[in-house]
């Protein structure tokens, strides 16, 4: 039943103004822009054609009455004719040669040689582009060819790109080249082409935020991604603040399919830019412990790969909607200078001038969804991360955690993981012998370990706050065991990434490995985890951190700290019994005696030094021991005692684990069964057979015919066919 306390739905909406220079300007409804247009439209009704021009001169643009004409891009750039959508790849300037911007070159370095630039470009689009597709492949390649075409000297008659676009593309190229060089140390990037210091990017923000257009946003995202890869997280967060405000000014937080002024190409690119920035913002908020920069409640951009809620309807729907007597939809008037102001209602009803393939073309949609799978699922994980931050890490004065909210969050995390495509859940195959490697091999970068780390780190992030509780509380005990399982899963995934010969490209790998090592060493300190397994896994974590230290200095600090804790653990336990599983058996024995029925006649003796090490003889040993001390040991009573022994055997602790743990022989999917502390549910048979699945190698040679992952454009297809799709 609807409550009478709710007000009628208000229809005030914002205004989006588009321009012919990849630029748009958004003014939200709270500014009053919608009301200004409503009043203006009321006065325009009944105006004679002869007075129409006079009224237009007397009434300025509604946006200019709010933000000031000096901030309006329309004063600097020619407008787009009403009803003629503009595509960023149709600009005439894209065919002009250009050169590196001097100020950007001084901060970020010079362009590398052409052949090396091609290799680095392909490496970038192989690894980074699937997760952060804010660049358009064909446009990138064309700008690259135009750049290197000036090597022989440019003619004085050639029109050079504007200073702003030159600065943007110089930033994009240098960040892309340096990002790719981090993935493949074998590519020797010239010293003159390297970014000397990440802080140099600070000096470029003034050039990049001058306009809120597409190249500026792409340049800032490329710079932010480079800062992430080099673990300059605070600088990346500062750049992210500029990106966020620029996106809001450009209206990227509103679904581009709502506005008919944008072409299909620009709509897709705007969505890709927004969600790339969103995903990076969520990572930085979690890594730095900062409030979320982008709130989900402020966004109505449809998720990539999901059903588009704002798809334009048919033309017949427009007539029916406009003829409806029960609803008046404000029109999007053509202003005096010819620029058009988008109306979200019209954007939902008018067909795009470049329609996508028919909905009946299931193959096209399936291919599109496959290309967007990595970005879409990474965005969803970012949303889940944001929910965890809002739940556990708000201000202490307003923090209130409901158990039901936690359960719903955990359920959604598992649901996301279980729904991932198989290609994002596997592990990369181990590398084959270099002698058998085909130079033409071009297998895609395997993101399975990346998403496995995301999933396990989410589990750890949700349960880690429980570790601040009293160590005797049930929430602490449950949370610790869950974190141990997540930590083991993270280390296994990272080891699979290394064994597959793939780069540890994502800085979140370092945080995940560091947290995993801390969880395991903490559990060993509290004697809540098997020491032999813990030592083995801590040693593996140290190896991973040592490998990361060549890329990130922070890994050296983590390695030093964990090594110190590891040494203390070994010293504190140096006088323990030689049996490394006494801790586990003692814990299980305590749990059993605590939960046993008072009427139970059976008493479990503590393990002794005579306990056999063969797990197959374990139960026989205890039965034989009881037979020797049984005063009723009479052959005539053999059947009765046999029945009692079978019942008692069910209450015995499990046999000790005698084989040292090797993470390479364990699949992360068996974590739950291995760490189960229920003594009646352990099954030790077949543990030695658990192995990672094998397969073919992951290659690093690239096919220069690689396609743009979102539009299917060939990187060397200069005509950009997606613009017409």
C-alpha positions as CSV (number, residue, x, y, z in Angstrom):
1,X,0.0,0.0,0.0
2,X,1.4,3.3,-1.0
3,X,2.2,5.8,1.8
4,X,0.5,9.1,1.7
5,X,3.7,10.6,3.1
6,X,5.4,10.5,-0.3
7,X,5.3,13.5,-2.5
8,X,4.4,13.4,-6.2
9,X,7.2,12.5,-8.5
10,X,9.1,15.6,-9.6
11,X,10.3,15.8,-13.2
12,X,13.2,18.4,-12.9
13,X,16.2,17.1,-14.9
14,X,19.6,18.5,-15.8
15,X,20.9,19.8,-19.1
16,X,23.6,18.5,-21.3
17,X,25.1,20.7,-24.0
18,X,27.3,19.1,-26.7
19,X,29.9,20.6,-28.9
20,X,31.8,19.7,-32.0
21,X,35.1,19.3,-30.1
22,X,34.5,16.1,-28.1
23,X,33.2,18.4,-25.4
24,X,30.0,18.5,-23.4
25,X,28.8,20.5,-20.5
26,X,26.3,19.3,-17.8
27,X,24.3,21.4,-15.4
28,X,22.3,19.5,-12.8
29,X,18.6,20.1,-12.0
30,X,19.3,21.5,-8.5
31,X,20.8,24.6,-10.3
32,X,17.4,25.6,-11.5
33,X,18.2,25.2,-15.2
34,X,15.1,23.2,-15.8
35,X,12.8,25.8,-14.1
36,X,14.5,28.5,-16.2
37,X,13.6,26.6,-19.4
38,X,10.1,26.0,-18.1
39,X,9.5,29.8,-17.6
40,X,11.1,30.6,-20.9
41,X,8.9,28.1,-22.7
42,X,5.8,29.4,-21.1
43,X,6.6,32.9,-22.4
44,X,7.5,31.6,-25.8
45,X,4.0,30.2,-26.4
46,X,1.9,32.5,-28.5
47,X,4.9,34.6,-29.6
48,X,4.5,35.7,-33.2
49,X,7.3,34.7,-35.7
50,X,8.3,38.4,-36.1
51,X,9.0,38.7,-32.4
52,X,10.7,35.4,-32.0
53,X,14.1,36.6,-32.9
54,X,13.8,39.6,-30.6
55,X,12.9,37.5,-27.7
56,X,15.8,35.2,-28.3
57,X,18.2,38.1,-28.2
58,X,16.7,39.4,-25.0
59,X,16.9,36.0,-23.2
60,X,20.4,34.5,-22.8
61,X,21.1,30.8,-22.6
62,X,19.8,29.4,-19.4
63,X,23.2,27.8,-18.6
64,X,24.9,31.2,-19.0
65,X,22.7,32.7,-16.4
66,X,23.9,30.1,-13.9
67,X,27.5,29.4,-14.5
68,X,28.5,32.5,-16.4
69,X,29.3,32.9,-20.0
70,X,33.1,33.0,-19.4
71,X,33.0,29.3,-18.3
72,X,30.9,28.2,-21.3
73,X,32.9,26.4,-24.0
74,X,30.5,27.7,-26.6
75,X,32.3,31.0,-26.5
76,X,35.5,29.4,-27.7
77,X,34.4,26.7,-30.1
78,X,31.9,26.4,-32.9
79,X,28.6,24.8,-32.0
80,X,27.0,21.7,-33.5
81,X,24.0,22.2,-35.7
82,X,20.9,21.0,-34.1
83,X,20.0,17.5,-35.0
84,X,23.5,16.7,-36.4
85,X,25.2,14.5,-33.8
86,X,28.9,14.8,-33.7
87,X,31.3,11.9,-33.4
88,X,34.8,12.5,-32.0
89,X,36.4,10.4,-34.7
90,X,34.9,12.5,-37.5
91,X,36.9,15.6,-36.6
92,X,38.9,17.0,-39.5
93,X,41.9,17.6,-37.2
94,X,42.4,13.9,-36.8
95,X,43.9,13.8,-40.2
96,X,46.5,16.4,-39.4
97,X,50.1,15.7,-38.4
98,X,51.1,16.7,-34.9
99,X,54.2,16.8,-32.7
100,X,54.8,16.1,-29.0
101,X,53.8,19.0,-26.7
102,X,57.1,20.6,-25.4
103,X,55.9,21.0,-21.8
104,X,54.6,17.5,-21.6
105,X,57.8,16.1,-23.2
106,X,59.9,17.9,-20.6
107,X,57.8,16.2,-17.9
108,X,57.2,12.7,-19.3
109,X,59.9,12.2,-21.9
110,X,60.3,11.8,-25.7
111,X,58.6,9.3,-28.0
112,X,60.5,6.0,-28.4
113,X,61.5,4.6,-31.8
114,X,58.7,3.5,-34.0
115,X,59.3,-0.3,-33.8
116,X,59.6,-0.2,-30.1
117,X,56.5,1.9,-29.9
118,X,54.5,-0.7,-31.8
119,X,55.6,-3.5,-29.4
120,X,54.7,-1.4,-26.4
121,X,51.4,-0.5,-27.9
122,X,50.4,-4.1,-28.4
123,X,51.6,-5.1,-24.9
124,X,49.4,-2.3,-23.4
125,X,46.3,-3.4,-25.4
126,X,46.9,-7.0,-24.5
127,X,47.0,-6.5,-20.7
128,X,45.5,-3.2,-19.6
129,X,42.9,-2.4,-22.2
130,X,40.5,-5.3,-21.3
131,X,40.1,-4.0,-17.8
132,X,40.3,-0.2,-18.5
133,X,39.1,0.3,-22.1
134,X,39.0,4.1,-22.0
135,X,41.0,4.4,-25.3
136,X,39.6,3.7,-28.7
137,X,42.0,1.4,-30.6
138,X,41.7,2.7,-34.2
139,X,41.9,6.3,-33.0
140,X,45.0,5.5,-31.0
141,X,46.7,3.9,-33.9
142,X,45.9,6.7,-36.3
143,X,47.2,9.3,-34.0
144,X,50.3,7.2,-33.6
145,X,50.9,7.0,-37.3
146,X,50.3,10.7,-37.7
147,X,52.8,11.3,-34.9
148,X,55.6,9.2,-36.5
149,X,54.9,10.5,-40.0
150,X,56.6,13.8,-39.0
151,X,59.9,12.1,-38.4
152,X,61.2,13.2,-41.8
153,X,60.3,16.8,-41.1
154,X,56.9,18.4,-41.3
155,X,55.9,20.8,-44.1
156,X,55.1,24.3,-43.1
157,X,51.7,24.0,-44.8
158,X,50.6,21.1,-42.6
159,X,48.1,22.1,-39.9
160,X,49.3,21.0,-36.5
161,X,46.7,19.9,-33.9
162,X,45.7,22.4,-31.3
163,X,47.9,22.8,-28.3
164,X,45.4,21.2,-26.0
165,X,45.0,18.1,-28.1
166,X,48.7,17.8,-28.5
167,X,49.2,17.9,-24.8
168,X,46.5,15.3,-24.3
169,X,47.8,12.8,-26.8
170,X,51.4,13.3,-25.7
171,X,50.4,12.4,-22.2
172,X,48.4,9.4,-23.4
173,X,51.3,8.0,-25.5
174,X,54.0,8.5,-22.9
175,X,51.9,6.9,-20.2
176,X,50.9,4.0,-22.4
177,X,54.5,3.3,-23.5
178,X,55.8,3.5,-19.9
179,X,53.0,1.3,-18.6
180,X,53.8,-1.4,-21.2
181,X,57.5,-1.2,-20.4
182,X,56.7,-2.2,-16.8
183,X,55.0,-5.4,-18.1
184,X,58.0,-6.5,-20.2
185,X,61.4,-5.5,-18.7
186,X,63.0,-7.1,-21.7
187,X,61.9,-4.1,-23.8
188,X,64.6,-1.5,-23.2
189,X,62.8,1.8,-23.2
190,X,65.3,4.6,-23.9
191,X,66.1,6.8,-20.9
192,X,64.9,9.8,-22.8
193,X,61.5,8.2,-23.1
194,X,61.1,7.2,-19.5
195,X,59.0,9.1,-17.0
196,X,61.6,10.2,-14.5
197,X,59.3,10.9,-11.5
198,X,55.5,10.2,-11.1
199,X,55.2,13.6,-9.4
200,X,55.9,15.3,-12.7
201,X,52.3,14.5,-13.7
202,X,51.2,17.1,-11.1
203,X,52.7,19.8,-13.3
204,X,50.5,18.7,-16.2
205,X,47.1,18.9,-14.5
206,X,46.7,22.6,-15.5
207,X,47.1,21.7,-19.2
208,X,44.7,18.8,-19.0
209,X,41.8,20.2,-16.9
210,X,41.6,23.3,-19.1
211,X,38.8,21.6,-21.0
212,X,36.4,18.8,-20.0
213,X,36.6,17.0,-23.3
214,X,37.2,13.3,-24.2
215,X,41.0,13.6,-24.9
216,X,41.6,15.4,-21.6
217,X,39.7,12.6,-19.7
218,X,41.6,9.9,-21.6
219,X,44.9,11.6,-20.8
220,X,44.2,11.9,-17.1
221,X,43.1,8.3,-16.9
222,X,46.2,7.2,-18.7
223,X,48.3,9.2,-16.2
224,X,46.3,7.8,-13.3
225,X,46.8,4.2,-14.5
226,X,50.5,4.8,-14.7
227,X,50.6,6.2,-11.2
228,X,48.7,3.1,-10.0
229,X,51.1,0.7,-11.7
230,X,54.1,2.5,-10.0
231,X,52.3,2.5,-6.6
232,X,52.1,6.3,-6.4
233,X,48.7,5.9,-4.9
234,X,48.3,9.4,-3.3
235,X,49.3,11.2,-6.5
236,X,46.9,8.9,-8.4
237,X,44.1,9.9,-5.9
238,X,44.8,13.5,-6.5
239,X,44.6,13.0,-10.3
240,X,41.4,11.1,-9.7
241,X,39.9,14.1,-8.0
242,X,40.4,16.1,-11.2
243,X,39.0,13.3,-13.3
244,X,35.9,13.0,-11.1
245,X,35.1,16.7,-11.4
246,X,35.8,16.8,-15.1
247,X,33.5,13.9,-15.7
248,X,30.7,15.5,-13.7
249,X,31.1,18.8,-15.6
250,X,30.9,16.8,-18.9
251,X,27.9,14.8,-17.7
252,X,29.5,11.4,-17.9
253,X,27.7,10.3,-14.7
254,X,24.5,10.4,-16.7
255,X,23.8,7.5,-19.2
256,X,24.8,8.8,-22.7
257,X,21.9,6.9,-24.3
258,X,19.6,9.4,-22.7
259,X,20.9,12.1,-25.1
260,X,20.2,12.0,-28.8
261,X,23.0,14.5,-29.6
262,X,25.6,11.8,-29.1
263,X,26.4,9.1,-31.7
264,X,26.6,5.4,-30.9
265,X,30.4,5.6,-31.0
266,X,30.6,8.5,-28.5
267,X,28.0,6.9,-26.2
268,X,30.0,3.7,-26.0
269,X,33.2,5.6,-25.4
270,X,31.7,7.8,-22.7
271,X,30.5,4.7,-20.9
272,X,33.9,3.1,-21.1
273,X,35.6,6.2,-19.8
274,X,33.2,6.5,-16.9
275,X,33.3,2.9,-15.7
276,X,37.1,2.8,-16.0
277,X,37.3,5.9,-13.7
278,X,34.8,4.3,-11.4
279,X,36.7,1.1,-11.0
280,X,40.0,2.9,-10.3
281,X,38.2,5.2,-7.8
282,X,36.9,2.1,-5.9
283,X,40.4,0.6,-5.8
284,X,42.0,3.8,-4.5
285,X,39.3,4.3,-1.9
286,X,39.9,0.8,-0.5
287,X,43.7,0.9,-0.8
288,X,44.1,4.3,0.9
289,X,41.1,4.0,3.3
290,X,39.4,7.1,1.9
291,X,35.7,7.9,1.3
292,X,34.2,6.8,-2.0
293,X,34.7,9.5,-4.7
294,X,31.8,8.3,-6.8
295,X,28.5,7.4,-5.0
296,X,26.3,4.8,-6.7
297,X,23.2,6.9,-5.9
298,X,24.6,9.7,-8.1
299,X,25.1,7.4,-11.2
300,X,22.5,6.2,-13.7
301,X,25.0,4.9,-16.4
302,X,24.1,1.4,-17.4
303,X,26.6,-1.3,-16.6
304,X,28.7,-2.5,-19.5
305,X,27.4,-5.7,-20.9
306,X,24.1,-5.3,-19.1
307,X,20.7,-4.5,-20.5
308,X,20.6,-0.9,-21.7
309,X,17.7,0.8,-19.9
310,X,17.9,3.9,-22.0
311,X,17.8,2.4,-25.5
312,X,16.0,4.7,-27.8
313,X,12.4,3.6,-28.7
314,X,10.8,3.5,-32.1
315,X,9.5,6.5,-33.9
316,X,5.9,5.4,-33.4
317,X,6.5,5.5,-29.6
318,X,7.5,9.2,-29.9
319,X,4.2,10.1,-31.5
320,X,2.2,8.2,-28.9
321,X,4.2,9.7,-26.1
322,X,3.9,13.3,-27.4
323,X,0.1,12.8,-28.0
324,X,-0.6,11.5,-24.6
325,X,-2.9,14.1,-22.8
326,X,-1.7,12.9,-19.3
327,X,1.9,13.8,-19.6
328,X,3.8,16.8,-21.0
329,X,7.4,16.1,-22.0
330,X,9.5,19.3,-22.3
331,X,11.0,19.8,-25.7
332,X,14.7,20.3,-26.3
333,X,14.7,23.7,-28.0
334,X,17.2,24.8,-30.5
335,X,19.0,27.8,-29.0
336,X,19.8,31.0,-30.9
337,X,23.4,30.1,-31.7
338,X,22.4,26.7,-33.0
339,X,23.7,24.6,-30.2
340,X,21.3,22.0,-28.8
341,X,20.6,21.1,-25.2
342,X,19.9,17.4,-24.6
343,X,16.7,16.4,-22.9
344,X,16.8,13.0,-21.2
345,X,13.2,12.2,-22.1
346,X,13.8,12.8,-25.8
347,X,17.0,10.8,-25.6
348,X,15.0,7.8,-24.6
349,X,12.5,8.0,-27.4
350,X,14.4,9.1,-30.5
351,X,16.3,6.6,-32.5
352,X,20.1,7.0,-32.8
353,X,21.2,8.2,-36.3
354,X,23.7,5.3,-36.2
355,X,21.6,2.4,-34.9
356,X,23.3,-0.7,-33.6
357,X,22.7,-4.1,-35.1
358,X,19.2,-5.6,-34.6
359,X,18.4,-7.3,-31.3
360,X,17.8,-10.4,-33.4
361,X,21.5,-10.5,-34.1
362,X,22.4,-12.7,-31.1
363,X,25.9,-13.4,-32.3
364,X,26.8,-9.7,-32.3
365,X,25.4,-9.2,-28.8
366,X,27.2,-12.3,-27.5
367,X,30.5,-11.0,-29.0
368,X,29.9,-7.6,-27.5
369,X,29.2,-9.1,-24.1
370,X,32.4,-11.2,-24.3
371,X,34.5,-8.1,-25.0
372,X,32.9,-6.3,-22.1
373,X,33.0,-9.2,-19.6
374,X,36.3,-8.2,-18.0
375,X,35.3,-4.5,-17.5
376,X,31.7,-5.4,-16.4
377,X,32.8,-7.9,-13.8
378,X,35.5,-5.7,-12.5
379,X,33.0,-2.9,-12.1
380,X,30.7,-5.2,-10.2
381,X,33.5,-6.2,-7.8
382,X,34.2,-2.4,-7.3
383,X,30.5,-2.0,-6.3
384,X,30.8,-4.8,-3.8
385,X,34.0,-3.2,-2.5
386,X,32.2,0.1,-2.1
387,X,29.4,-1.7,-0.1
388,X,32.0,-3.2,2.2
389,X,33.7,0.2,2.8
390,X,30.3,1.8,3.5
391,X,29.4,-1.0,5.9
392,X,32.6,-1.4,7.9
393,X,34.6,1.8,7.5
394,X,32.3,4.8,7.8
395,X,32.9,7.3,10.6
396,X,32.9,5.6,13.9
397,X,30.2,7.9,15.1
398,X,27.7,6.7,12.5
399,X,29.0,3.1,12.0
400,X,26.2,0.6,12.5
401,X,26.7,-2.9,11.1
402,X,23.6,-5.2,10.8
403,X,24.3,-8.9,10.6
404,X,21.7,-9.2,7.8
405,X,23.6,-6.6,5.8
406,X,26.8,-8.5,6.1
407,X,25.1,-11.7,5.1
408,X,23.5,-10.1,2.0
409,X,26.9,-8.7,1.1
410,X,28.6,-12.0,1.4
411,X,25.9,-13.6,-0.6
412,X,26.3,-11.1,-3.4
413,X,30.1,-11.7,-3.4
414,X,29.6,-15.4,-3.8
415,X,26.9,-14.8,-6.4
416,X,29.2,-12.6,-8.4
417,X,32.0,-15.1,-8.3
418,X,29.8,-18.1,-9.2
419,X,28.4,-16.2,-12.1
420,X,31.8,-15.3,-13.7
421,X,32.5,-16.6,-17.1
422,X,34.8,-19.7,-17.1
423,X,37.5,-17.7,-18.9
424,X,37.7,-15.4,-15.8
425,X,37.8,-18.2,-13.2
426,X,40.6,-20.4,-14.6
427,X,44.3,-20.3,-14.1
428,X,46.9,-19.6,-16.7
429,X,48.6,-22.7,-18.1
430,X,52.2,-23.2,-17.2
431,X,54.8,-22.1,-19.7
432,X,56.0,-24.6,-22.2
433,X,59.6,-25.0,-23.0
434,X,61.0,-21.9,-24.7
435,X,62.3,-24.1,-27.5
436,X,58.8,-25.2,-28.5
437,X,57.3,-21.8,-28.3
438,X,55.9,-20.5,-31.5
439,X,56.8,-16.9,-32.3
440,X,53.4,-16.4,-33.9
441,X,51.5,-17.5,-30.8
442,X,49.1,-14.8,-29.7
443,X,47.1,-16.1,-26.8
444,X,45.1,-13.6,-24.8
445,X,46.2,-12.5,-21.3
446,X,44.6,-14.8,-18.8
447,X,42.7,-12.8,-16.2
448,X,41.6,-15.8,-14.2
449,X,44.2,-15.3,-11.3
450,X,43.3,-11.6,-11.3
451,X,39.6,-12.2,-10.6
452,X,40.5,-15.0,-8.2
453,X,42.5,-12.5,-6.1
454,X,39.7,-10.0,-6.4
455,X,37.2,-12.6,-5.0
456,X,39.4,-13.9,-2.2
457,X,40.4,-10.3,-1.2
458,X,36.8,-9.3,-1.0
459,X,36.1,-12.2,1.4
460,X,39.2,-11.2,3.4
461,X,38.1,-7.5,3.4
462,X,34.6,-8.4,4.8
463,X,35.9,-10.8,7.5
464,X,39.0,-8.9,8.5
465,X,37.1,-6.4,10.8
466,X,36.1,-9.5,12.9
467,X,39.8,-10.0,13.8
468,X,39.7,-6.8,15.9
469,X,37.3,-8.6,18.4
470,X,38.2,-10.6,21.4
471,X,40.1,-13.7,20.4
472,X,37.7,-16.0,22.4
473,X,34.6,-14.7,20.7
474,X,32.9,-16.9,18.1
475,X,32.9,-14.1,15.6
476,X,36.6,-13.8,15.8
477,X,37.2,-17.6,15.5
478,X,34.9,-17.9,12.5
479,X,36.4,-14.8,10.9
480,X,39.9,-15.9,11.4
481,X,39.4,-19.3,9.7
482,X,37.6,-17.6,6.8
483,X,40.4,-15.2,6.4
484,X,42.9,-18.1,6.4
485,X,41.1,-19.8,3.6
486,X,41.0,-16.5,1.6
487,X,44.7,-15.9,2.2
488,X,45.6,-19.4,1.0
489,X,43.4,-18.8,-2.1
490,X,45.2,-15.5,-2.8
491,X,48.6,-17.0,-2.5
492,X,47.7,-19.9,-4.8
493,X,46.3,-17.5,-7.4
494,X,49.4,-15.4,-7.3
495,X,51.6,-18.4,-7.6
496,X,49.5,-19.5,-10.6
497,X,50.0,-16.1,-12.2
498,X,53.8,-16.5,-11.7
499,X,53.9,-20.1,-13.0
500,X,52.0,-19.0,-16.1
501,X,54.7,-16.5,-16.9
502,X,52.3,-13.6,-16.6
503,X,53.3,-10.2,-15.2
504,X,52.2,-9.1,-11.8
505,X,50.8,-6.0,-13.3
506,X,48.1,-5.0,-10.8
507,X,49.2,-3.1,-7.6
508,X,46.4,-4.8,-5.7
509,X,48.4,-8.0,-5.9
510,X,50.9,-6.5,-3.4
511,X,48.2,-5.5,-0.9
512,X,46.5,-8.9,-1.2
513,X,49.8,-10.8,-0.7
514,X,50.8,-8.7,2.2
515,X,47.4,-9.1,4.0
516,X,47.5,-12.8,3.3
517,X,50.9,-13.2,5.0
518,X,49.7,-11.2,8.0
519,X,46.6,-13.3,8.4
520,X,48.6,-16.6,8.3
521,X,51.3,-15.4,10.7
522,X,48.7,-14.0,13.0
523,X,46.9,-17.4,13.1
524,X,50.1,-19.2,13.8
525,X,50.9,-16.8,16.6
526,X,47.5,-17.6,18.2
527,X,48.0,-21.3,17.6
528,X,44.9,-21.4,15.5
529,X,46.6,-22.8,12.4
530,X,48.9,-25.7,11.7
531,X,52.4,-24.4,12.2
532,X,54.1,-26.6,9.5
533,X,51.5,-25.4,6.9
534,X,51.7,-21.9,8.1
535,X,55.5,-21.7,7.8
536,X,55.4,-23.2,4.3
537,X,52.8,-20.6,3.1
538,X,54.5,-17.7,4.8
539,X,57.7,-18.8,3.0
540,X,55.8,-18.8,-0.3
541,X,54.4,-15.4,0.5
542,X,57.9,-14.0,1.2
543,X,59.0,-15.4,-2.2
544,X,56.1,-13.6,-3.9
545,X,56.9,-10.3,-2.1
546,X,60.5,-10.7,-3.0
547,X,59.6,-11.0,-6.7
548,X,57.4,-7.9,-6.4
549,X,60.1,-5.9,-4.8
550,X,61.9,-5.5,-8.1
551,X,58.8,-3.6,-9.3
552,X,57.5,-1.8,-6.2
553,X,59.7,-0.5,-3.3
554,X,56.7,-1.0,-1.0
555,X,57.1,-4.7,-1.4
556,X,60.5,-4.5,0.2
557,X,59.0,-3.0,3.4
558,X,56.3,-5.7,3.4
559,X,58.9,-8.4,3.0
560,X,61.0,-7.0,5.8
561,X,58.1,-6.8,8.2
562,X,56.8,-10.3,7.4
563,X,60.3,-11.8,7.7
564,X,60.6,-10.4,11.2
565,X,57.3,-11.8,12.3
566,X,58.1,-15.2,10.7
567,X,61.4,-15.4,12.5
568,X,59.6,-14.7,15.8
569,X,57.1,-17.4,15.1
570,X,59.9,-20.0,14.5
571,X,61.8,-18.9,17.6
572,X,58.7,-19.1,19.9
573,X,57.9,-22.6,18.7
574,X,61.5,-23.9,18.6
575,X,61.0,-25.9,21.8
576,X,57.7,-27.5,20.7
577,X,57.3,-31.2,20.2
578,X,58.8,-32.5,16.9
579,X,55.3,-33.5,15.8
580,X,54.2,-30.4,13.9
581,X,50.5,-31.4,14.2
582,X,50.2,-31.4,18.0
583,X,48.7,-28.0,17.9
584,X,45.9,-29.2,15.6
585,X,45.3,-32.4,17.5
586,X,45.2,-30.6,20.9
587,X,42.8,-28.1,19.5
588,X,40.5,-30.8,18.2
589,X,40.7,-32.7,21.4
590,X,39.8,-29.6,23.4
591,X,36.8,-29.0,21.1
592,X,35.7,-32.6,21.4
593,X,35.8,-32.8,25.2
594,X,34.1,-29.4,25.4
595,X,31.2,-30.5,23.2
596,X,30.9,-34.2,24.3
597,X,27.8,-35.4,26.0
598,X,28.1,-35.6,29.9
599,X,26.8,-39.2,29.8
600,X,29.4,-40.4,27.3
601,X,31.5,-43.2,28.9
602,X,34.4,-42.6,26.5
603,X,37.5,-40.7,27.5
604,X,40.0,-39.6,24.9
605,X,43.6,-39.7,26.0
606,X,45.9,-37.0,24.8
607,X,48.4,-37.9,22.1
608,X,51.6,-39.4,23.2
609,X,55.0,-39.7,21.7
610,X,54.1,-43.3,20.7
611,X,51.4,-42.1,18.3
612,X,52.1,-43.7,14.9
613,X,53.0,-41.4,12.0
614,X,51.2,-43.6,9.4
615,X,47.7,-42.2,9.0
616,X,46.4,-45.6,8.0
617,X,47.5,-47.1,11.3
618,X,46.2,-44.3,13.4
619,X,42.8,-45.7,14.4
620,X,44.2,-49.2,14.8
621,X,46.7,-47.8,17.3
622,X,44.0,-46.3,19.5
623,X,41.8,-49.4,19.3
624,X,44.8,-51.6,20.3
625,X,45.6,-49.3,23.2
626,X,42.1,-49.6,24.6
627,X,42.0,-53.4,24.2
628,X,45.1,-53.7,26.4
629,X,43.5,-51.6,29.2
630,X,40.0,-53.0,28.9
631,X,39.2,-55.1,32.1
632,X,36.5,-56.9,30.2
633,X,38.8,-58.3,27.5
634,X,37.0,-61.6,27.0
635,X,36.7,-63.4,23.7
636,X,33.1,-64.3,24.5
637,X,32.3,-60.6,24.5
638,X,34.1,-59.8,21.2
639,X,31.1,-58.9,19.3
640,X,29.9,-56.4,22.0
641,X,33.3,-54.8,22.2
642,X,33.6,-54.6,18.4
643,X,30.4,-52.6,18.3
644,X,31.6,-50.3,21.1
645,X,34.9,-49.7,19.3
646,X,33.1,-48.8,16.1
647,X,31.1,-46.2,18.0
648,X,34.2,-44.9,19.8
649,X,36.2,-44.6,16.6
650,X,33.7,-42.0,15.3
651,X,34.7,-39.8,18.3
652,X,38.5,-39.9,17.7
653,X,40.4,-37.0,16.3
654,X,41.6,-37.3,12.7
655,X,45.0,-38.8,12.0
656,X,47.9,-36.3,11.8
657,X,49.0,-34.7,8.5
658,X,52.5,-36.0,7.9
659,X,53.2,-34.6,4.5
660,X,54.5,-31.0,4.3
661,X,52.1,-28.7,2.6
662,X,52.9,-27.5,-0.9
663,X,50.6,-24.8,-2.3
664,X,51.3,-25.9,-5.9
665,X,49.6,-29.2,-5.2
666,X,46.4,-27.6,-3.9
667,X,43.5,-26.2,-5.8
668,X,41.9,-23.1,-4.2
669,X,38.5,-24.8,-4.6
670,X,39.5,-27.4,-1.9
671,X,40.3,-24.8,0.7
672,X,37.1,-25.2,2.6
673,X,37.4,-29.0,2.9
674,X,41.0,-28.8,4.0
675,X,40.5,-26.2,6.7
676,X,37.3,-27.8,8.1
677,X,37.8,-28.4,11.9
678,X,35.0,-31.0,12.2
679,X,36.8,-34.2,13.3
680,X,34.1,-36.4,11.8
681,X,34.3,-34.9,8.3
682,X,37.9,-35.1,7.4
683,X,38.9,-37.1,4.4
684,X,42.6,-37.5,3.8
685,X,42.4,-39.8,0.8
686,X,43.5,-38.4,-2.5
687,X,45.0,-35.1,-1.1
688,X,48.2,-35.9,-2.9
689,X,46.4,-35.8,-6.3
690,X,45.1,-32.3,-6.1
691,X,46.9,-30.2,-8.7
692,X,46.5,-27.1,-10.8
693,X,45.0,-27.9,-14.2
694,X,47.6,-27.7,-17.0
695,X,47.4,-26.3,-20.4
696,X,49.1,-24.4,-23.1
697,X,51.5,-21.5,-22.5
698,X,50.8,-17.8,-22.3
699,X,52.6,-16.0,-25.1
700,X,54.0,-12.5,-25.3
701,X,54.1,-12.1,-29.1
702,X,51.4,-9.9,-30.5
703,X,49.4,-10.0,-33.6
704,X,49.3,-6.5,-35.1
705,X,45.8,-7.3,-36.4
706,X,44.4,-7.2,-32.9
707,X,40.9,-5.7,-32.6
708,X,39.5,-3.1,-30.3
709,X,37.9,-5.1,-27.5
710,X,34.7,-3.2,-27.5
711,X,33.9,-2.2,-31.1
712,X,35.6,-4.9,-33.0
713,X,37.6,-2.3,-34.9
714,X,40.9,-3.6,-36.3
715,X,43.7,-1.5,-34.8
716,X,44.9,-0.8,-38.3
717,X,41.5,-0.1,-39.8
718,X,41.9,3.7,-40.1
719,X,38.3,4.2,-41.3
720,X,37.0,3.4,-37.9
721,X,33.9,1.3,-39.0
722,X,32.5,1.4,-35.5
723,X,31.5,5.1,-35.9
724,X,28.9,4.0,-38.5
725,X,27.6,1.1,-36.5
